[in-house]
Amino acid sequence: MPRKELSKINPKERQRILDEFWTMIALLDTKDQVKNFFKDLLSASESVMLARRIQIAKLLLSGVGYDAIEKRLGTGPTTIASVHRWLQGGFGGYASAIPKLTQEIERREKVAERREEESVPLSSRWMRKKYPLHYLLVNMMNDDDEDLSPPRKISG
């Protein structure tokens, strides 16, 4: 598809098509829907490049330096600098999304750890799962089960 210069697109038309684009993404309900949409929209290399920008932002927010990011991800300093500029003076998208991503990754790790513990025969978690009525009170009082529930989608 030939590129069209951004300055040659009517500002009202640009606003309209971008609004439709953001609205379309916001209307997707599940991770699979989002994944399939972006698989149709982006090439594999474009998807990887966007994902790498997120990785760069995560590393910058966690205090990792340019040199370490270059070595770890194999990216150039200009890419790192552009992500850093967006972190400093952008719209706050990276800064608001990355903590949510970190929380979700931690939640998934806890779920995987719990499932691993439940799979070990005769462990306390395995016994509680195998014999739930015998451990009814313990299961009812267990606090960490609420922490491992999937996040609820918030509309708004």
C-alpha positions as CSV (number, residue, x, y, z in Angstrom):
1,M,0.0,0.0,0.0
2,P,1.5,3.3,-1.0
3,R,2.1,5.7,1.9
4,K,0.3,9.0,2.0
5,E,2.0,11.9,3.8
6,L,0.3,12.8,7.0
7,S,0.3,16.5,6.2
8,K,-1.8,15.8,3.0
9,I,-4.6,14.1,4.9
10,N,-7.5,16.5,5.8
11,P,-7.3,17.0,9.6
12,K,-11.1,16.3,10.0
13,E,-10.7,13.1,7.9
14,R,-7.7,12.1,9.9
15,Q,-9.5,12.7,13.2
16,R,-12.5,10.6,12.0
17,I,-10.5,7.6,10.8
18,L,-8.3,7.6,13.9
19,D,-11.5,7.8,16.1
20,E,-12.9,4.8,14.3
21,F,-9.6,2.9,14.7
22,W,-9.4,3.6,18.5
23,T,-13.1,2.8,18.9
24,M,-12.7,-0.5,17.0
25,I,-9.8,-1.5,19.3
26,A,-11.8,-0.5,22.4
27,L,-14.8,-2.6,21.3
28,L,-12.8,-5.8,21.2
29,D,-13.6,-8.0,24.2
30,T,-11.0,-10.7,24.5
31,K,-7.3,-11.1,24.1
32,D,-8.0,-13.5,21.2
33,Q,-10.1,-10.9,19.4
34,V,-7.4,-8.3,19.9
35,K,-4.7,-10.7,18.8
36,N,-6.6,-11.7,15.7
37,F,-7.3,-8.1,14.8
38,F,-3.7,-7.1,15.0
39,K,-2.6,-10.2,13.2
40,D,-4.8,-9.1,10.3
41,L,-3.7,-5.5,10.6
42,L,0.1,-5.8,11.0
43,S,2.8,-7.9,9.5
44,A,4.7,-10.2,11.8
45,S,7.7,-7.9,11.8
46,E,5.5,-4.9,12.6
47,S,4.0,-6.7,15.5
48,V,7.4,-7.6,16.9
49,M,8.7,-4.1,16.5
50,L,5.7,-2.7,18.5
51,A,6.2,-5.4,21.1
52,R,9.9,-4.5,21.4
53,R,9.0,-0.8,22.0
54,I,6.9,-2.0,24.9
55,Q,9.9,-4.1,26.2
56,I,12.1,-1.0,25.9
57,A,9.6,1.1,27.8
58,K,9.4,-1.6,30.6
59,L,13.2,-1.6,30.9
60,L,13.5,2.1,30.9
61,L,10.8,2.5,33.6
62,S,12.6,-0.1,35.7
63,G,15.8,1.9,35.5
64,V,17.8,-0.1,33.0
65,G,20.3,2.0,31.0
66,Y,20.6,2.4,27.2
67,D,23.6,0.1,26.8
68,A,22.0,-2.7,28.7
69,I,18.8,-2.4,26.7
70,E,20.9,-2.4,23.4
71,K,22.6,-5.6,24.5
72,R,19.5,-7.4,25.8
73,L,17.2,-6.6,23.0
74,G,19.5,-5.8,20.1
75,T,17.9,-2.5,19.4
76,G,19.6,0.7,18.3
77,P,20.1,3.8,20.5
78,T,17.7,5.9,18.3
79,T,14.8,3.5,19.0
80,I,15.5,3.5,22.7
81,A,15.8,7.3,22.6
82,S,12.5,7.7,20.8
83,V,10.7,5.4,23.3
84,H,12.4,7.4,26.1
85,R,11.1,10.7,24.6
86,W,7.5,9.3,24.6
87,L,7.9,8.2,28.2
88,Q,9.1,11.7,29.1
89,G,6.7,13.8,27.1
90,G,4.1,11.6,25.5
91,F,0.5,11.1,26.4
92,G,1.1,8.7,29.3
93,G,0.1,5.6,27.5
94,Y,3.2,3.6,28.3
95,A,3.2,4.8,31.9
96,S,-0.4,3.7,32.5
97,A,-0.3,0.4,30.6
98,I,3.0,-1.0,31.8
99,P,2.1,-1.3,35.5
100,K,-1.1,-3.1,34.4
101,L,0.9,-5.5,32.3
102,T,3.3,-6.1,35.2
103,Q,0.4,-6.9,37.5
104,E,-1.1,-9.3,35.0
105,I,2.3,-11.0,34.5
106,E,2.6,-11.4,38.3
107,R,-0.9,-12.8,38.5
108,R,-0.2,-15.3,35.8
109,E,3.0,-16.4,37.5
110,K,1.0,-16.9,40.8
111,V,-1.6,-19.0,39.0
112,A,1.1,-21.1,37.3
113,E,2.8,-21.6,40.7
114,R,-0.5,-22.6,42.3
115,R,-1.3,-25.0,39.5
116,E,2.2,-26.5,39.9
117,E,1.7,-26.9,43.6
118,E,-1.7,-28.5,43.1
119,S,-0.2,-31.1,40.7
120,V,2.2,-32.5,43.3
121,P,0.5,-35.5,44.8
122,L,-0.1,-35.4,48.6
123,S,0.9,-31.7,48.9
124,S,-1.5,-29.5,50.9
125,R,-2.8,-27.8,47.8
126,W,-3.3,-31.1,46.0
127,M,-5.2,-32.5,49.0
128,R,-7.4,-29.4,49.3
129,K,-8.3,-29.7,45.6
130,K,-8.8,-33.4,45.7
131,Y,-10.9,-33.4,48.8
132,P,-12.6,-30.0,48.9
133,L,-15.3,-31.0,51.4
134,H,-12.7,-32.2,53.9
135,Y,-11.0,-28.8,53.6
136,L,-14.1,-26.7,53.3
137,L,-13.3,-24.3,56.1
138,V,-9.6,-24.0,55.1
139,N,-10.7,-23.3,51.5
140,M,-13.3,-20.7,52.6
141,M,-10.7,-18.9,54.7
142,N,-8.0,-19.0,52.0
143,D,-7.3,-15.4,51.0
144,D,-5.0,-15.9,48.0
145,D,-7.7,-17.5,45.8
146,E,-9.3,-14.0,45.2
147,D,-5.9,-12.6,44.3
148,L,-5.6,-15.2,41.5
149,S,-8.9,-14.6,39.8
150,P,-8.6,-13.1,36.2
151,P,-9.0,-9.3,36.0
152,R,-12.5,-8.1,35.2
153,K,-13.0,-5.9,32.1
154,I,-14.0,-2.4,33.0
155,S,-16.1,-0.5,30.5
156,G,-15.9,3.2,30.3
